Amino acid sequence: MCLSTAGLAAVLFVALAALSVSCGADADAPPSRTGASASAQPSDQRSASPGGESSATGAATDGAAVAPEEVRNAFAGLQATLNDSCTPGECAYFLGRVDKELARLDRAMKADPKGPGHFPEPIALIAKLDAELGDDRTFENLKKHEKSLIGTRDKINVWMQGHPDDYR
């Protein structure tokens, strides 16, 4: 069965239109950080805070409330780092990710409808780590404080496991 030239053109037009819509959908998505080399330095995740936040440890300044599932999602991101470690070729990415996930959890807890007082120990642990790290989120500084960074992650994991209503 032969398609007419107009029919073939219509089919081709629809296919190309669908393809262009699907390709353009992710145009604003941030690039993936997979494949980061050990020489790559993690960016300062806490100073480049999106969504109108004054800092990673500060509450949202745009007045937007965080959905209740935000703490659960942020904690899941932190838990995803539990089976990883600082291996050659991935250490900069790993330490940067742990730092980023701690900052994300901190923001979520402070903006949670229950209030930051509902999460006193994790917020205090992150504040202590932030004081140790200062404003320097380079790989060299994260590596220097690796024990504190991983220890903070692990202590928060234990605390959250003891408070399952806060993340399930």
Backbone as JSON, one array per atom type, in Angstrom:
{
  "sequence": "MCLSTAGLAAVLFVALAALSVSCGADADAPPSRTGASASAQPSDQRSASPGGESSATGAATDGAAVAPEEVRNAFAGLQATLNDSCTPGECAYFLGRVDKELARLDRAMKADPKGPGHFPEPIALIAKLDAELGDDRTFENLKKHEKSLIGTRDKINVWMQGHPDDYR",
  "N": [[0.85, -1.18, 0.0], [0.63, 2.15, -0.89], [1.51, 5.3, 0.35], [0.23, 8.53, -0.05], [1.92, 11.47, -1.2], [1.2, 13.71, 0.31], [0.11, 12.5, 2.57], [2.33, 11.11, 3.57], [3.96, 13.29, 4.13], [2.45, 14.47, 6.16], [2.57, 12.52, 8.2], [5.33, 12.51, 8.66], [5.65, 15.16, 9.54], [4.16, 15.14, 11.98], [5.63, 13.28, 13.43], [8.16, 14.57, 13.61], [7.37, 16.88, 14.99], [6.55, 15.8, 17.45], [8.98, 14.76, 18.3], [10.52, 17.1, 18.55], [9.21, 18.39, 20.65], [9.6, 16.59, 22.78], [12.38, 16.65, 22.95], [12.89, 19.3, 23.62], [11.85, 19.48, 26.15], [13.58, 18.98, 28.27], [15.38, 21.0, 28.2], [15.95, 23.01, 30.06], [16.86, 21.59, 32.21], [19.25, 20.84, 34.74], [22.68, 19.99, 34.09], [23.92, 16.63, 34.33], [25.76, 15.36, 37.13], [27.18, 13.1, 37.06], [30.06, 11.13, 36.52], [32.01, 12.88, 37.34], [35.3, 13.94, 37.8], [38.07, 13.1, 39.96], [39.59, 15.32, 40.26], [37.85, 17.33, 40.01], [36.27, 20.01, 41.62], [33.78, 20.23, 44.08], [31.04, 22.41, 43.73], [30.19, 25.35, 45.62], [27.68, 24.48, 47.29], [26.08, 25.58, 49.19], [26.11, 28.33, 49.0], [25.05, 28.85, 46.58], [22.1, 28.84, 46.49], [19.01, 27.79, 45.37], [15.62, 28.92, 44.66], [14.97, 31.21, 46.14], [16.22, 31.23, 48.61], [18.08, 32.36, 51.38], [20.44, 31.24, 52.23], [21.98, 27.99, 52.34], [21.58, 27.03, 54.85], [19.73, 28.68, 55.8], [16.28, 29.66, 56.19], [13.64, 29.53, 53.77], [13.24, 32.49, 51.91], [11.3, 33.45, 50.32], [8.79, 32.97, 51.24], [7.48, 30.69, 50.53], [5.95, 27.67, 51.34], [7.21, 24.51, 52.36], [6.49, 21.38, 51.05], [5.09, 18.66, 52.93], [6.35, 16.21, 52.31], [8.92, 16.9, 51.69], [11.04, 16.71, 53.62], [11.21, 13.96, 53.82], [12.01, 13.3, 51.19], [14.46, 14.66, 51.04], [15.87, 13.36, 53.07], [15.96, 10.81, 51.98], [17.67, 11.3, 49.85], [20.03, 11.79, 51.26], [20.37, 9.3, 52.5], [20.93, 7.8, 50.27], [23.61, 8.07, 49.94], [24.82, 6.4, 51.69], [25.96, 3.86, 51.07], [28.12, 4.51, 49.57], [31.51, 5.64, 49.12], [34.61, 7.41, 49.63], [36.28, 7.0, 47.01], [39.1, 6.54, 44.78], [38.95, 8.7, 42.04], [36.26, 9.24, 42.38], [35.96, 10.61, 44.71], [35.79, 13.43, 45.1], [33.29, 13.98, 43.98], [31.66, 12.36, 45.65], [32.08, 13.4, 48.32], [31.24, 16.04, 47.9], [28.59, 15.53, 47.22], [27.54, 14.42, 49.61], [27.79, 16.67, 51.26], [26.08, 18.43, 49.88], [23.62, 17.05, 50.13], [23.26, 17.08, 52.89], [22.92, 19.83, 53.27], [20.57, 20.2, 51.82], [18.76, 18.64, 53.34], [18.87, 20.07, 55.73], [17.74, 22.54, 54.95], [15.15, 21.64, 54.3], [14.21, 20.64, 56.76], [14.19, 22.96, 58.31], [12.26, 24.41, 57.02], [10.03, 22.9, 57.25], [6.55, 22.25, 57.98], [6.18, 21.48, 60.64], [8.03, 22.86, 61.99], [11.36, 24.09, 62.77], [12.14, 23.37, 65.32], [11.31, 20.83, 65.66], [13.23, 19.19, 64.73], [15.69, 19.18, 66.29], [18.28, 17.97, 66.89], [19.45, 17.0, 64.37], [19.61, 19.48, 62.97], [21.3, 20.92, 64.65], [23.62, 19.35, 64.47], [24.31, 19.72, 61.77], [24.75, 22.46, 61.78], [27.01, 22.59, 63.4], [28.86, 21.21, 61.8], [28.87, 22.96, 59.59], [30.09, 25.17, 60.78], [32.65, 24.15, 61.17], [33.46, 23.69, 58.51], [33.27, 26.2, 57.41], [33.13, 28.74, 54.91], [34.28, 27.43, 52.86], [33.95, 25.19, 50.41], [35.5, 23.6, 48.85], [37.04, 20.75, 47.3], [39.42, 20.06, 48.61], [39.05, 21.11, 51.21], [36.72, 19.78, 52.01], [37.7, 17.16, 51.96], [39.63, 17.35, 53.95], [37.96, 17.6, 56.15], [36.59, 15.24, 56.09], [36.02, 13.12, 57.89], [34.37, 14.37, 59.82], [32.28, 15.2, 58.16], [31.21, 12.76, 57.15], [30.67, 11.55, 59.58], [28.69, 13.27, 60.6], [26.66, 12.85, 58.73], [26.13, 10.11, 59.28], [25.32, 10.19, 62.0], [22.99, 11.72, 61.79], [21.49, 10.02, 60.21], [21.07, 7.88, 62.01], [19.59, 9.27, 63.98], [17.29, 10.0, 62.52], [16.32, 7.47, 61.86], [15.37, 6.72, 64.31], [13.16, 8.3, 64.45], [10.84, 7.64, 62.76], [8.35, 8.64, 61.89], [8.85, 11.05, 60.84], [9.86, 10.82, 58.31], [8.6, 8.9, 56.8]],
  "CA": [[0.0, 0.0, 0.0], [1.44, 3.35, -1.03], [0.99, 6.52, 0.95], [0.36, 9.69, -0.92], [2.95, 12.42, -0.79], [0.63, 14.55, 1.38], [-0.01, 11.65, 3.76], [3.68, 10.89, 4.07], [4.41, 14.57, 4.7], [1.73, 14.66, 7.43], [3.15, 11.59, 9.17], [6.66, 13.02, 8.98], [5.46, 16.39, 10.33], [3.73, 14.77, 13.33], [6.77, 12.63, 14.1], [9.15, 15.59, 13.93], [6.81, 17.76, 16.02], [6.63, 15.07, 18.72], [10.39, 14.68, 18.67], [11.0, 18.41, 19.0], [8.62, 18.66, 21.96], [10.27, 15.77, 23.79], [13.76, 17.11, 23.09], [12.91, 20.6, 24.26], [11.31, 19.43, 27.51], [14.65, 18.94, 29.26], [16.37, 22.03, 27.87], [16.31, 23.78, 31.25], [17.31, 20.7, 33.27], [20.67, 20.99, 35.0], [23.48, 18.86, 33.6], [24.18, 15.58, 35.3], [27.08, 15.44, 37.74], [27.84, 11.8, 37.0], [31.3, 11.14, 35.78], [32.91, 13.92, 37.81], [36.61, 13.39, 38.09], [38.58, 13.38, 41.31], [40.16, 16.65, 40.3], [36.77, 18.32, 40.01], [35.94, 20.51, 42.94], [32.36, 20.47, 44.19], [30.71, 23.82, 43.86], [29.68, 25.75, 46.93], [26.26, 24.19, 47.23], [25.34, 26.34, 50.18], [25.98, 29.72, 48.64], [24.24, 28.91, 45.37], [20.85, 28.2, 46.87], [17.88, 28.2, 44.51], [14.31, 29.04, 45.27], [14.81, 32.37, 47.0], [16.74, 30.99, 49.93], [19.2, 33.24, 51.66], [21.59, 30.36, 52.27], [21.55, 26.61, 52.48], [21.17, 26.78, 56.22], [18.67, 29.63, 56.13], [14.95, 29.3, 55.74], [13.23, 30.15, 52.5], [12.89, 33.89, 52.11], [10.2, 33.83, 49.44], [7.54, 32.69, 51.92], [6.88, 29.46, 50.04], [5.98, 26.57, 52.3], [7.74, 23.27, 51.84], [5.54, 20.28, 51.16], [5.47, 17.74, 54.0], [7.23, 15.14, 51.86], [10.25, 17.41, 51.4], [12.03, 16.12, 54.54], [11.36, 12.55, 53.42], [12.81, 13.26, 49.97], [15.83, 15.09, 51.36], [16.5, 12.28, 53.84], [16.23, 9.73, 51.03], [18.88, 11.69, 49.13], [21.16, 11.57, 52.15], [20.53, 7.85, 52.65], [21.49, 7.25, 49.03], [25.06, 8.16, 50.01], [25.31, 5.51, 52.75], [26.76, 2.75, 50.56], [29.22, 5.05, 48.79], [32.67, 6.07, 49.9], [35.58, 8.27, 48.95], [37.17, 6.15, 46.23], [39.83, 7.3, 43.76], [38.16, 9.03, 40.88], [34.9, 9.64, 42.75], [35.97, 11.19, 46.05], [35.29, 14.81, 45.05], [31.85, 13.9, 43.77], [31.03, 11.78, 46.83], [32.08, 14.35, 49.44], [30.37, 17.14, 47.49], [27.19, 15.08, 47.29], [27.15, 14.34, 51.03], [27.64, 18.05, 51.7], [24.87, 18.96, 49.25], [22.44, 16.38, 50.7], [23.08, 17.61, 54.25], [22.37, 21.18, 53.12], [19.17, 20.02, 51.37], [17.99, 18.18, 54.49], [18.81, 21.19, 56.66], [16.72, 23.48, 54.44], [13.83, 21.01, 54.39], [13.81, 20.58, 58.17], [13.9, 24.31, 58.79], [11.05, 24.91, 56.36], [8.93, 21.95, 57.47], [5.42, 22.8, 58.72], [6.31, 21.17, 62.07], [8.96, 23.84, 62.53], [12.73, 23.6, 62.96], [12.27, 22.8, 66.66], [10.96, 19.42, 65.59], [14.43, 18.47, 64.3], [16.8, 19.9, 66.93], [19.6, 17.34, 66.82], [20.05, 17.08, 63.03], [19.93, 20.87, 62.63], [22.49, 21.28, 65.44], [24.77, 18.64, 63.91], [24.67, 20.37, 60.52], [25.31, 23.77, 62.13], [28.36, 22.34, 63.89], [29.66, 20.9, 60.61], [29.02, 24.2, 58.83], [31.08, 26.0, 61.47], [33.95, 23.55, 60.88], [33.79, 23.87, 57.1], [33.29, 27.61, 57.04], [32.59, 29.02, 53.58], [35.11, 26.72, 51.9], [33.39, 23.91, 50.0], [36.38, 22.98, 47.86], [37.34, 19.34, 47.57], [40.49, 19.96, 49.6], [38.5, 21.35, 52.54], [35.81, 18.67, 52.33], [38.55, 16.01, 52.24], [40.24, 17.62, 55.26], [36.92, 17.39, 57.16], [35.83, 14.06, 55.67], [35.55, 12.37, 59.06], [33.24, 15.12, 60.38], [31.22, 15.18, 57.16], [30.6, 11.43, 57.15], [30.13, 11.35, 60.93], [27.44, 14.03, 60.69], [25.69, 12.08, 57.93], [25.77, 8.88, 59.98], [24.57, 10.53, 63.21], [21.65, 12.15, 61.37], [20.8, 8.81, 59.78], [20.63, 7.18, 63.23], [18.53, 10.06, 64.6], [16.09, 9.88, 61.69], [15.8, 6.09, 62.0], [14.64, 6.72, 65.57], [11.99, 9.16, 64.29], [10.32, 7.26, 61.45], [7.19, 9.42, 61.48], [9.32, 12.27, 60.2], [10.31, 10.64, 56.94], [7.86, 7.84, 56.07]],
  "C": [[0.89, 1.24, 0.0], [0.76, 4.51, -0.34], [1.17, 7.65, -0.04], [1.44, 10.61, -0.38], [2.45, 13.3, 0.36], [0.51, 13.76, 2.67], [1.35, 11.39, 4.4], [4.22, 12.16, 4.72], [3.74, 14.81, 6.04], [2.3, 13.77, 8.52], [4.53, 12.09, 9.62], [6.58, 14.27, 9.85], [5.1, 16.06, 11.77], [4.89, 14.14, 14.09], [7.83, 13.65, 14.51], [8.66, 16.55, 15.01], [6.89, 17.09, 17.39], [8.06, 14.99, 19.21], [10.9, 16.02, 19.2], [10.43, 18.78, 20.36], [9.33, 17.88, 23.04], [11.71, 16.2, 23.99], [13.84, 18.43, 23.82], [12.47, 20.57, 25.7], [12.4, 19.5, 28.56], [15.69, 20.03, 29.02], [16.82, 22.81, 29.08], [16.81, 22.91, 32.39], [18.8, 20.89, 33.48], [21.44, 19.79, 34.48], [23.75, 17.87, 34.71], [25.58, 15.74, 35.86], [27.77, 14.11, 37.71], [29.08, 11.91, 36.16], [32.25, 12.24, 36.2], [34.24, 13.3, 38.17], [37.06, 13.78, 39.49], [39.16, 14.78, 41.39], [39.09, 17.73, 40.3], [36.47, 18.74, 41.43], [34.45, 20.73, 43.01], [32.1, 21.97, 44.34], [30.18, 24.11, 45.24], [28.17, 25.63, 46.89], [25.47, 25.08, 48.17], [25.21, 27.81, 49.81], [25.12, 29.89, 47.39], [22.9, 28.24, 45.63], [19.7, 28.72, 46.04], [16.63, 28.44, 45.31], [14.16, 30.18, 46.25], [15.32, 32.15, 48.41], [17.96, 31.86, 50.15], [20.5, 32.47, 51.77], [21.07, 28.95, 52.45], [21.07, 26.32, 53.89], [20.09, 27.74, 56.67], [17.33, 29.16, 55.61], [14.63, 30.02, 54.45], [12.78, 31.58, 52.77], [11.73, 34.32, 51.23], [8.84, 33.5, 50.03], [6.87, 31.41, 51.45], [7.03, 28.36, 51.08], [6.53, 25.33, 51.61], [6.69, 22.19, 52.04], [6.01, 19.31, 52.23], [6.43, 16.64, 53.56], [8.66, 15.61, 51.6], [11.32, 16.83, 52.32], [12.27, 14.67, 54.16], [12.24, 12.46, 52.18], [14.26, 13.65, 50.22], [16.56, 14.0, 52.14], [16.82, 11.1, 52.93], [17.49, 10.04, 50.22], [20.13, 11.48, 49.97], [21.43, 10.08, 52.33], [21.16, 7.22, 51.41], [23.02, 7.3, 49.03], [25.66, 7.13, 50.98], [26.21, 4.38, 52.24], [27.93, 3.2, 49.69], [30.37, 5.42, 49.71], [33.59, 6.89, 49.01], [36.6, 7.39, 48.24], [37.93, 7.0, 45.22], [38.95, 7.51, 42.53], [36.75, 9.52, 41.19], [34.85, 10.39, 44.08], [35.41, 12.62, 46.06], [33.79, 14.82, 44.88], [31.14, 13.42, 45.03], [30.96, 12.78, 47.99], [31.2, 15.56, 49.13], [28.91, 16.76, 47.59], [26.72, 14.97, 48.73], [26.9, 15.74, 51.57], [26.34, 18.65, 51.16], [23.61, 18.35, 49.87], [22.2, 16.83, 52.14], [22.47, 19.0, 54.2], [20.9, 21.11, 52.72], [18.29, 19.59, 52.53], [17.82, 19.3, 55.51], [17.73, 22.19, 56.23], [15.31, 22.91, 54.62], [13.34, 20.97, 55.83], [13.43, 21.95, 58.71], [12.63, 24.88, 58.19], [9.85, 24.0, 56.57], [7.81, 22.59, 58.28], [5.48, 22.54, 60.23], [7.24, 22.17, 62.76], [10.33, 23.25, 62.78], [12.95, 22.99, 64.34], [11.93, 21.33, 66.71], [12.18, 18.55, 65.25], [15.68, 19.06, 64.96], [18.17, 19.28, 66.74], [20.19, 17.38, 65.41], [20.45, 18.51, 62.64], [21.17, 21.32, 63.39], [23.75, 20.6, 64.89], [25.24, 19.31, 62.61], [25.28, 21.74, 60.79], [26.75, 23.62, 62.63], [29.31, 22.04, 62.72], [29.91, 22.15, 59.78], [30.06, 25.12, 59.46], [32.5, 25.47, 61.2], [34.4, 23.83, 59.45], [33.96, 25.32, 56.7], [32.65, 27.8, 55.68], [33.3, 28.22, 52.49], [34.54, 25.34, 51.59], [34.22, 23.27, 48.89], [36.63, 21.53, 48.27], [38.39, 19.22, 48.66], [39.95, 20.15, 51.02], [37.53, 20.24, 52.95], [36.61, 17.42, 52.68], [39.2, 16.15, 53.62], [39.25, 17.32, 56.39], [36.05, 16.17, 56.86], [35.24, 13.3, 56.85], [34.33, 13.07, 59.7], [32.03, 15.08, 59.45], [30.47, 13.85, 57.19], [30.0, 11.13, 58.52], [28.8, 12.07, 61.12], [26.34, 13.3, 59.92], [25.21, 10.86, 58.7], [24.97, 9.14, 61.25], [23.14, 10.96, 62.86], [20.85, 10.94, 60.9], [20.26, 8.04, 60.99], [19.48, 7.94, 63.89], [17.22, 9.9, 63.83], [15.49, 8.47, 61.78], [15.0, 5.95, 63.3], [13.38, 7.57, 65.55], [11.32, 8.87, 62.95], [9.1, 8.04, 60.98], [7.6, 10.67, 60.73], [9.76, 12.07, 58.76], [9.57, 9.53, 56.2], [6.53, 8.33, 55.62]]
}
